[in-house]
Amino acid sequence: MFTFFRRMQRGRKTARPRPRSWKPRLEVLEDRTVPTTLGWAVGGNGEAGTILHTADGGAHWSVQFQMPGIGYLRGVAFADAQNGWAVGGNGTILHTGDGGANWSTGTIIGTAHFYINAVTFLDARNAWAAGYGPGSLVYGTPGIGTVYHTTDGGMTWYAQDVGANVYHGSSAFGGIDFADAQHGVATGNSFYGGNEKWRTADGGATWTPFTVPGDALGPVDFLDAQHGWGAGSGILFSSDAGATWSQINPSGFSLRDLEFADSLNGWGVGNGGLVAHTTDGGMTWSEQAAPSGRLDGVAATDALNSWAVGAWGAIVHTGDGGVTWSSQRGAGDYDGGFGWYDVAVVNETITATIDVKPDSDSNPINLTREGVIPVALFGTGTFDVSQVDLSSVMFAGAHVFQSALQDVNGDGKLDLMLHFRTQETNLRSAYKDLLAAADTTTNGVLDPGVSTHQQFR
């Protein structure tokens, strides 16, 4: 709680006279919503698969999880701020139900596995992953393209039959996406040359090969139950959940990943720091300059914000639709020897509790002095206040001029103590408006007995 005070002309500090109907005491220990963008990037250094995490749109990235002995993690997807999956070497499929605070390994039942390259989701319980089984295209021995499905959030994964006999045990899937619970597409390469393109119309119970103009199809992104884009022989588009495809742009871009934020705005990334951008649903594309070498993964939250990751620790971001791109590298050693293969981002609104003048029960603020207003922003198990971008924080129109991390409420978690200059806030003008609204009149004449209108200076 806090009460506004003013200093009268004779210099004595006293409470403002007020009508009975007006209560200037305001509750300030309250919940506030804080919008932010959460992100995860996966990769490794050839020895340990690694997950990076940001809680502030990429201003800070830190290692969230590592798994030695699997080389790399290749794909990541999040259904919401809590539920996500990461996949990679040695048939690794990881799941988190708490935003990455804890990761657990899922159990694969069925076809033997070697490398899982991609993962996609329908909701928090249903997801699909794709890769290949024993053997490796990299080492010159045939592998069996495989698809796995979970209906329990990632605890158990079942191999789906994608017709191994058709492609002679010699394919690897590198991409997978589902338009809805029934319709999905898996793409990859054949050990004997060519491009693998398989689709399902029954949730993966059966898969059939399909063709596209130019025969090549790499990364695919479905925006909804019908509409999807693919990169291969130009830019391809499907309006029937992947049953048929048409070439809408003959672009020569060689894209390693593709993502649409909405029906008009999309990005594709590739070798040499290539970033291709469209604002008309893929009909036309323009190249954008990103400070990076090879880029392997891209994710977007809206028409303005997109992130891309790639070789040598590259993490780049645009907040203006690609007019400019800036580097958001990880910290320390994770810039050099590490490469990132995929990225996932989620817009999230965090509920945070604040307390104005937490060391005081009455919370008085003297608006006539050039003082300081302390405000505590409380951390929780899911809200790390050390990741807050101070430049984005305002209180009553004022920016933070001083801050410190400390446990204010004694719960064992760090809180953020913020300080704002009283004279920089809009509290004085707001208080003046409140007082004016409290004036009463009798027959249209201001009642001097209860009026505060002339007393505030």
Helices and strands as residue ranges (DSSP letters): E 4-7, E 13-15, E 30-44, E 48-54, E 62-68, E 73-78, E 84-88, E 92-96, E 104-105, E 107-109, E 115-121, E 127-132, E 145-150, E 156-160, E 171-178, E 184-190, E 195-200, E 208-209, E 217-222, E 228-232, E 235-238, E 246-249, E 255-260, E 266-270, G 271-273, E 274-278, E 286-289, E 295-300, E 306-310, G 311-313, E 315-318, E 326-327, G 332-334, E 339-356, E 365-366, E 372-378, G 385-387, G 390-392, E 394-395, E 398-399, E 402-406, E 415-421, G 422-424, H 427-438, E 441-442, E 445-446
